[in-house]
Amino acid sequence: MNIEKIEEEIRQLKKEKNAIILAHNYERPEIQDIADYLGDSLKLSKVASKTDVDIILFCGVTFMAETAKILSPRKTVLQPRVEAGCELADKITRKDLQRMKEKYPDAKVVSYVNTTADVKAESDVCCTSANAVNVVRNIEVDRVIFVPDRNLASYVQRFVDKEVIPWDGGYCYVHEYITKEEVLKAKEKYPDAVILVHPECNPSVIDIADKVLSTGGMVNFVGESDNKRFLIGTEEGIIYRLKKENPEKEFYPAGRKRFCWDMKMTTLKDVYLALKEGRYTVELPEDIIRSAAKALDAMLQYT
């Protein structure tokens, strides 16, 4: 089938099956275009939980589809490419976190939403890149275990007057490999550009950024800004959305284009087959769903 035909088939299947398609900001352009909602993982899961659908098809990676299931346990959640994982989320296990809790018994656990469901279930509260500072600042302890991203933990530590204990082995390879040197080279080429970087970036990159923002924060900032040129320090997929929503503005990667290959796995054919054949269904144990939901719900009181 050509692209137009497969898009038509997908739209028809959505109606027949009362389904909704969610896509993360890093997905392929054609996946972003076919989605009903586009955004970061937690925003998308919250949107899905409030919609009257039977099926949530999540174009992203495994932890995102799991989060949708946690927030919508009675709905069917499909992940069109089941092997699309997240190296950051996989860098810490529930047992790893349990050992950290034994080592720091007086600390509360804040887990980034980029974690597996069983790690969320072992946590006191979850956070996003957008609200991590507020969550850690407002939680009622002086020591916080922060997992799994060491760079995000370092960023949070800049703004809070308490001890943030990171999981040292955790980082996102996309953001870790954005370097200060290549960002400065890009700035030399586009001196009037505003540098926007994700808080998962290395501290040396954070230091030279004009703004440090989540993907949702970047979308909002660019839409409201009077600036016309931007250097984007995150996975390159979001540049497609930024250009589409702001055609009068210019966007360039802050250095070399950085790809999350797991985010790029899902194709239109995968979406079509997922809706047609009901693959692949996300299943989680009830106790994990209950405990992880508590950590996600707790986030609201600290934000």
C-alpha positions as CSV (number, residue, x, y, z in Angstrom):
1,M,0.0,0.0,0.0
2,N,1.1,3.5,-0.7
3,I,1.2,6.1,2.1
4,E,-2.2,7.7,1.3
5,K,-3.8,4.3,1.2
6,I,-2.3,3.1,4.5
7,E,-3.3,6.4,6.2
8,E,-6.8,5.9,5.0
9,E,-6.9,2.3,6.3
10,I,-5.6,3.5,9.7
11,R,-8.2,6.2,10.0
12,Q,-10.9,3.7,9.2
13,L,-9.6,1.2,11.7
14,K,-9.5,3.9,14.4
15,K,-13.2,4.5,13.9
16,E,-14.2,0.8,13.8
17,K,-12.3,0.0,16.9
18,N,-12.8,3.2,18.9
19,A,-9.1,3.8,19.1
20,I,-6.8,6.8,19.7
21,I,-3.3,7.2,18.4
22,L,-0.7,8.9,20.6
23,A,2.8,9.8,19.3
24,H,5.8,11.1,21.1
25,N,7.6,14.2,19.9
26,Y,10.6,12.1,18.7
27,E,8.6,9.8,16.4
28,R,9.0,9.8,12.6
29,P,7.2,12.7,10.8
30,E,4.6,10.4,9.2
31,I,3.8,9.0,12.7
32,Q,3.4,12.5,14.1
33,D,1.1,13.4,11.3
34,I,-1.2,10.4,11.8
35,A,-1.5,10.8,15.6
36,D,-4.5,12.2,17.3
37,Y,-2.3,13.7,20.0
38,L,1.4,14.6,20.0
39,G,3.5,15.4,23.0
40,D,5.7,14.0,25.8
41,S,5.0,10.6,27.4
42,L,3.2,11.7,30.5
43,K,1.0,14.3,28.9
44,L,-0.1,11.8,26.3
45,S,-1.0,9.2,28.9
46,K,-3.0,11.7,30.8
47,V,-4.9,12.7,27.7
48,A,-5.6,9.1,26.9
49,S,-6.9,8.4,30.4
50,K,-9.6,11.2,29.9
51,T,-10.8,10.1,26.5
52,D,-13.7,7.7,25.9
53,V,-11.9,5.1,23.8
54,D,-11.5,1.4,24.0
55,I,-7.9,1.2,22.6
56,I,-4.9,3.4,23.1
57,L,-2.2,2.9,20.5
58,F,1.0,4.4,21.8
59,C,3.8,5.3,19.3
60,G,6.8,5.6,21.5
61,V,8.8,3.3,23.7
62,T,7.9,0.6,26.2
63,F,7.9,2.7,29.4
64,M,5.5,5.2,27.7
65,A,3.0,2.5,26.8
66,E,3.3,1.1,30.3
67,T,2.5,4.5,31.8
68,A,-0.6,4.7,29.6
69,K,-1.6,1.3,30.9
70,I,-1.0,2.4,34.6
71,L,-3.2,5.5,34.1
72,S,-5.8,3.7,32.0
73,P,-5.9,0.1,33.4
74,R,-9.3,-0.8,32.0
75,K,-8.4,0.2,28.4
76,T,-6.5,-1.9,25.9
77,V,-3.0,-0.3,25.3
78,L,-1.1,-1.3,22.2
79,Q,2.6,-0.8,21.4
80,P,3.1,-1.3,17.7
81,R,6.8,-2.1,18.0
82,V,7.2,-4.2,21.2
83,E,11.0,-4.2,20.9
84,A,11.1,-0.3,21.0
85,G,12.7,0.1,24.4
86,C,14.5,2.8,26.3
87,E,18.2,2.4,27.3
88,L,17.8,5.0,30.0
89,A,14.8,3.2,31.6
90,D,16.6,-0.1,31.3
91,K,19.7,1.1,33.2
92,I,18.0,0.6,36.6
93,T,16.0,-2.4,37.8
94,R,13.7,-2.8,40.8
95,K,16.4,-4.7,42.6
96,D,18.9,-1.9,42.0
97,L,16.5,0.6,43.5
98,Q,15.7,-1.7,46.5
99,R,19.5,-1.8,47.2
100,M,19.7,2.0,47.1
101,K,16.7,2.3,49.5
102,E,18.5,0.0,51.9
103,K,21.6,2.1,51.7
104,Y,19.7,5.4,52.2
105,P,16.7,4.4,54.4
106,D,15.9,8.1,55.3
107,A,15.6,9.2,51.7
108,K,12.5,9.3,49.6
109,V,12.6,8.0,46.0
110,V,11.8,10.2,43.1
111,S,11.7,8.3,39.8
112,Y,11.8,10.0,36.5
113,V,8.8,9.0,34.3
114,N,11.4,7.4,32.0
115,T,11.5,4.2,34.2
116,T,9.9,0.8,33.9
117,A,6.6,0.2,35.7
118,D,8.2,-2.0,38.4
119,V,10.7,0.8,39.3
120,K,7.8,3.3,39.5
121,A,6.1,0.8,41.8
122,E,9.1,0.9,44.1
123,S,9.1,4.7,44.2
124,D,7.5,7.3,46.4
125,V,6.8,9.8,43.6
126,C,7.4,10.2,39.9
127,C,8.4,13.3,38.1
128,T,8.9,14.6,34.5
129,S,11.7,16.7,33.1
130,A,9.4,19.7,33.4
131,N,8.5,19.3,37.0
132,A,11.5,17.5,38.5
133,V,12.8,20.6,40.3
134,N,9.5,21.3,41.9
135,V,8.8,17.7,43.0
136,V,12.2,17.4,44.7
137,R,12.0,20.9,46.2
138,N,8.6,20.3,47.7
139,I,9.0,16.7,48.9
140,E,9.2,16.6,52.7
141,V,12.7,15.1,53.2
142,D,16.3,16.4,53.1
143,R,17.6,13.5,51.1
144,V,16.2,12.3,47.8
145,I,17.2,9.2,45.7
146,F,16.8,10.3,42.1
147,V,16.6,7.6,39.4
148,P,17.6,6.8,36.7
149,D,19.1,9.9,34.9
150,R,22.2,11.3,36.5
151,N,22.2,14.4,34.3
152,L,18.7,15.3,35.3
153,A,19.6,14.7,38.9
154,S,22.5,17.0,38.5
155,Y,20.3,19.7,37.0
156,V,17.8,19.4,39.8
157,Q,20.6,19.7,42.4
158,R,21.3,23.2,41.1
159,F,17.9,24.4,42.3
160,V,17.3,22.6,45.6
161,D,18.8,22.9,49.1
162,K,18.8,19.2,49.8
163,E,20.9,16.2,48.9
164,V,20.0,14.6,45.6
165,I,21.5,11.0,45.4
166,P,21.7,10.0,41.7
167,W,21.8,6.6,40.1
168,D,25.3,7.0,38.6
169,G,24.9,4.5,35.7
170,G,21.9,6.2,34.2
171,Y,21.9,8.6,31.2
172,C,20.2,9.0,27.8
173,Y,22.7,8.4,25.1
174,V,21.0,10.9,22.8
175,H,21.5,13.7,25.2
176,E,24.8,12.5,26.7
177,Y,26.4,12.6,23.3
178,I,25.5,16.3,22.7
179,T,28.7,18.1,23.5
180,K,29.6,21.6,24.5
181,E,32.0,21.9,21.6
182,E,29.5,21.1,18.9
183,V,26.8,23.4,20.5
184,L,29.3,26.3,20.5
185,K,30.2,25.5,16.8
186,A,26.5,25.7,15.9
187,K,26.2,29.0,17.8
188,E,29.2,30.4,15.8
189,K,27.3,29.5,12.6
190,Y,24.0,30.9,13.9
191,P,25.0,33.6,16.4
192,D,21.4,35.0,16.7
193,A,19.9,31.6,17.5
194,V,18.5,30.8,20.9
195,I,20.0,27.6,22.4
196,L,17.3,25.3,23.8
197,V,18.5,22.1,25.5
198,H,16.9,19.3,27.4
199,P,17.7,18.8,31.1
200,E,19.0,15.3,30.3
201,C,22.0,16.9,28.6
202,N,25.5,16.9,30.1
203,P,26.1,19.7,32.7
204,S,28.6,21.4,30.4
205,V,25.9,21.8,27.8
206,I,23.4,23.0,30.4
207,D,25.8,25.7,31.3
208,I,25.8,27.3,27.9
209,A,22.1,27.0,27.1
210,D,19.8,30.0,26.9
211,K,16.9,27.8,28.1
212,V,16.7,24.3,29.6
213,L,13.3,22.8,28.7
214,S,11.4,19.6,28.3
215,T,10.1,18.8,24.9
216,G,6.7,20.2,25.8
217,G,8.5,23.3,27.2
218,M,10.3,23.8,24.0
219,V,7.1,23.7,22.0
220,N,5.5,26.3,24.3
221,F,8.5,28.5,24.4
222,V,9.1,28.6,20.7
223,G,5.4,29.3,20.1
224,E,5.5,32.3,22.4
225,S,8.9,33.7,21.5
226,D,9.7,36.6,19.3
227,N,13.0,35.0,18.3
228,K,13.1,33.7,14.8
229,R,16.0,31.2,15.0
230,F,16.7,28.3,17.4
231,L,19.3,25.7,18.1
232,I,17.6,22.5,19.5
233,G,19.6,20.3,21.9
234,T,17.5,17.2,22.0
235,E,16.5,14.3,19.7
236,E,16.0,15.6,16.2
237,G,12.4,14.4,15.8
238,I,11.0,17.4,17.6
239,I,12.4,19.7,15.0
240,Y,9.8,18.4,12.5
241,R,7.0,19.5,14.9
242,L,8.6,22.8,15.7
243,K,8.9,23.7,12.0
244,K,5.4,22.5,11.2
245,E,3.8,24.6,14.0
246,N,6.1,27.6,13.4
247,P,6.7,27.8,9.7
248,E,8.0,31.4,9.9
249,K,10.9,30.4,12.2
250,E,14.1,28.5,11.7
251,F,15.3,25.4,13.6
252,Y,18.7,23.7,13.6
253,P,20.2,20.9,15.7
254,A,22.6,22.1,18.3
255,G,25.5,20.2,16.6
256,R,25.1,16.9,14.8
257,K,21.6,15.5,14.5
258,R,21.0,13.0,17.4
259,F,18.7,10.1,16.9
260,C,16.9,7.7,19.3
261,W,16.7,4.6,17.1
262,D,14.0,3.1,19.3
263,M,11.8,6.1,18.7
264,K,12.4,5.7,15.0
265,M,11.4,2.0,14.8
266,T,7.6,2.5,14.5
267,T,6.3,2.8,10.9
268,L,2.9,3.4,9.4
269,K,2.7,-0.2,8.6
270,D,3.3,-1.1,12.2
271,V,0.5,1.3,13.2
272,Y,-1.8,-0.3,10.6
273,L,-1.0,-3.9,11.8
274,A,-1.3,-3.0,15.4
275,L,-4.9,-1.7,14.9
276,K,-5.8,-4.5,12.4
277,E,-4.5,-7.4,14.5
278,G,-4.5,-5.9,18.0
279,R,-0.7,-6.1,18.5
280,Y,1.1,-5.7,20.8
281,T,-1.0,-5.6,24.0
282,V,0.6,-4.1,27.1
283,E,-0.1,-6.2,30.2
284,L,1.0,-5.4,33.8
285,P,0.3,-7.1,37.1
286,E,-2.4,-5.5,39.1
287,D,-0.1,-4.9,42.1
288,I,2.4,-3.1,39.9
289,I,-0.3,-0.9,38.4
290,R,-1.6,0.1,41.8
291,S,1.8,0.9,43.3
292,A,3.0,2.7,40.2
293,A,-0.2,4.7,40.0
294,K,0.3,5.9,43.6
295,A,3.8,7.3,42.6
296,L,2.3,9.0,39.6
297,D,-0.6,10.5,41.6
298,A,1.8,11.6,44.3
299,M,3.5,13.8,41.8
300,L,0.5,16.1,41.6
301,Q,0.8,17.2,45.3
302,Y,4.5,18.2,44.9
303,T,4.3,20.0,41.6
